[in-house]
Amino acid sequence: MLRALTRALDVVVDALAWIAGAVCLLMALHVAADLVGRSFFDHPLLGTDEIATNYYMVALAFLPLAVITRQRAHIAVGLFTDRLPARALLGVGALADLVTLGFVAIVVWTAIGSAIEKTATREMTESSVGYLPIWEARWILALGFSMMCLYLLLNLIKDLLVLRADRRDRTA
């Protein structure tokens, strides 16, 4: 069951990573078109800065969070853990996952609450073309952190299962 859950989550997370990559390409094309319009035709694309800031950057920052969590590639300081045996290192990793999971769960809860509130009020920002709706971007943040939270939980379960199996092997 854990494998099936992992595969399902992998599919969603991989899709989010591809979407983030597509957003990166779209942002590059959008900004390049704005630059060409501004430089050669004295007519920039209106709203480029606002769209880049409120949509592209949010997607680039938060959609890949689960990929980084899946790869266990977050920044870590090994000063105190470099010399630990494998079992102790796994225990420290599980504890770090648990603490991180708690903090990220709070972020998810807050992000979803904010997204609901901003959706209800149809949050907008003033731009050079009038008003640009930005409430949708709140959901990108909530989605990215939610997927990260699920992967932290999955990593924690896997670590605890390995620790449990190791303990059984030692007592047998």
C-alpha positions as CSV (number, residue, x, y, z in Angstrom):
1,M,0.0,0.0,0.0
2,L,2.9,2.4,0.8
3,R,4.3,1.7,-2.7
4,A,1.0,2.5,-4.4
5,L,0.7,5.7,-2.3
6,T,4.3,6.7,-3.2
7,R,3.7,6.1,-6.9
8,A,0.5,8.1,-6.9
9,L,2.2,11.0,-5.1
10,D,5.1,10.7,-7.5
11,V,2.8,11.2,-10.5
12,V,1.3,14.4,-9.0
13,V,4.7,15.7,-7.9
14,D,6.3,15.0,-11.2
15,A,3.4,16.8,-12.9
16,L,3.9,19.8,-10.7
17,A,7.6,19.8,-11.5
18,W,6.8,19.8,-15.2
19,I,4.3,22.6,-14.7
20,A,7.0,24.6,-12.9
21,G,9.4,24.0,-15.8
22,A,6.8,25.1,-18.3
23,V,6.1,28.2,-16.2
24,C,9.8,29.0,-16.2
25,L,9.9,28.8,-20.0
26,L,6.7,30.8,-20.3
27,M,8.2,33.5,-18.0
28,A,11.3,33.7,-20.0
29,L,9.3,34.1,-23.2
30,H,7.0,36.6,-21.7
31,V,9.9,38.7,-20.3
32,A,11.8,38.4,-23.6
33,A,8.7,39.6,-25.5
34,D,8.4,42.5,-23.1
35,L,12.0,43.4,-23.6
36,V,11.7,43.2,-27.4
37,G,8.6,45.3,-27.4
38,R,10.2,47.9,-25.0
39,S,13.5,48.1,-26.9
40,F,12.5,47.9,-30.5
41,F,9.0,49.1,-30.7
42,D,8.8,51.4,-27.6
43,H,5.8,49.4,-26.6
44,P,6.3,47.0,-23.6
45,L,3.8,44.3,-22.8
46,L,1.6,45.7,-20.1
47,G,1.4,43.8,-16.8
48,T,4.6,41.8,-17.3
49,D,6.1,42.7,-14.0
50,E,2.9,42.0,-12.1
51,I,2.3,38.7,-13.8
52,A,5.9,37.6,-13.3
53,T,5.9,38.6,-9.6
54,N,2.4,37.3,-8.7
55,Y,2.2,34.2,-10.8
56,Y,5.4,33.0,-12.3
57,M,7.6,33.5,-9.3
58,V,5.1,31.9,-6.9
59,A,4.8,28.8,-9.1
60,L,8.6,28.5,-9.5
61,A,9.2,28.8,-5.8
62,F,6.4,26.6,-4.4
63,L,5.4,23.9,-7.0
64,P,8.8,22.1,-6.8
65,L,8.9,21.9,-3.0
66,A,7.7,18.3,-3.0
67,V,10.4,17.2,-5.5
68,I,13.1,18.6,-3.2
69,T,11.5,16.8,-0.2
70,R,11.2,13.5,-2.1
71,Q,14.9,13.7,-2.9
72,R,15.7,14.7,0.6
73,A,17.6,17.5,-0.9
74,H,16.8,20.3,1.5
75,I,19.7,22.2,3.0
76,A,21.2,20.3,6.0
77,V,24.1,20.9,8.2
78,G,26.1,17.8,8.8
79,L,28.4,19.2,11.5
80,F,26.9,17.1,14.2
81,T,25.6,14.2,12.2
82,D,28.5,13.3,9.9
83,R,30.0,10.8,12.3
84,L,26.8,9.2,13.5
85,P,26.2,5.5,12.7
86,A,23.5,4.8,10.1
87,R,20.8,3.9,12.6
88,A,21.3,7.0,14.7
89,L,21.4,9.1,11.5
90,L,18.1,7.6,10.4
91,G,16.6,8.4,13.8
92,V,17.8,12.0,13.6
93,G,16.4,12.2,10.1
94,A,13.0,10.9,11.3
95,L,13.0,13.5,14.1
96,A,13.9,16.3,11.6
97,D,11.0,15.1,9.4
98,L,8.6,15.1,12.3
99,V,9.6,18.6,13.4
100,T,9.5,19.9,9.8
101,L,6.2,18.2,9.2
102,G,4.7,20.1,12.2
103,F,5.9,23.4,10.9
104,V,4.9,22.7,7.3
105,A,1.4,21.5,8.5
106,I,0.9,24.9,10.1
107,V,2.0,26.6,6.9
108,V,-0.4,24.5,4.9
109,W,-3.3,25.3,7.3
110,T,-2.5,29.0,7.2
111,A,-2.0,29.0,3.4
112,I,-5.3,27.2,2.8
113,G,-7.1,29.6,5.1
114,S,-5.6,32.6,3.4
115,A,-6.4,31.2,-0.1
116,I,-10.0,30.7,0.9
117,E,-10.2,34.2,2.3
118,K,-8.6,35.8,-0.7
119,T,-10.7,33.7,-3.1
120,A,-13.9,34.9,-1.3
121,T,-12.8,38.6,-1.7
122,R,-11.3,38.1,-5.2
123,E,-8.0,39.6,-4.2
124,M,-6.5,41.9,-6.8
125,T,-3.4,44.1,-7.2
126,E,-3.1,47.4,-9.1
127,S,-1.1,47.2,-12.2
128,S,-0.3,49.4,-15.2
129,V,-3.4,48.0,-17.0
130,G,-5.8,48.4,-14.1
131,Y,-6.4,45.6,-11.6
132,L,-5.0,42.1,-11.9
133,P,-6.6,39.3,-10.0
134,I,-4.0,37.5,-7.9
135,W,-6.2,35.3,-5.6
136,E,-5.4,32.2,-7.7
137,A,-1.7,32.4,-6.8
138,R,-2.6,31.8,-3.2
139,W,-3.7,28.3,-4.2
140,I,-0.4,27.6,-5.8
141,L,1.4,28.2,-2.5
142,A,-1.1,26.0,-0.7
143,L,-0.7,23.2,-3.2
144,G,3.1,23.3,-3.1
145,F,3.3,23.1,0.7
146,S,0.5,20.5,0.8
147,M,2.5,18.2,-1.5
148,M,5.6,18.9,0.6
149,C,3.7,17.9,3.7
150,L,2.5,14.7,2.2
151,Y,6.1,13.8,1.2
152,L,7.4,14.6,4.7
153,L,4.8,12.3,6.2
154,L,5.7,9.6,3.7
155,N,9.4,10.0,4.4
156,L,8.7,9.8,8.1
157,I,6.7,6.6,7.8
158,K,9.4,5.0,5.7
159,D,12.1,6.0,8.2
160,L,10.1,4.6,11.1
161,L,9.5,1.3,9.2
162,V,13.2,1.0,8.6
163,L,14.0,1.7,12.2
164,R,11.4,-0.8,13.4
165,A,12.7,-3.5,11.0
166,D,16.3,-2.8,12.1
167,R,15.3,-3.1,15.8
168,R,13.6,-6.4,15.1
169,D,16.7,-7.7,13.3
170,R,18.9,-6.7,16.3
171,T,16.6,-8.5,18.8
172,A,16.2,-11.7,16.7
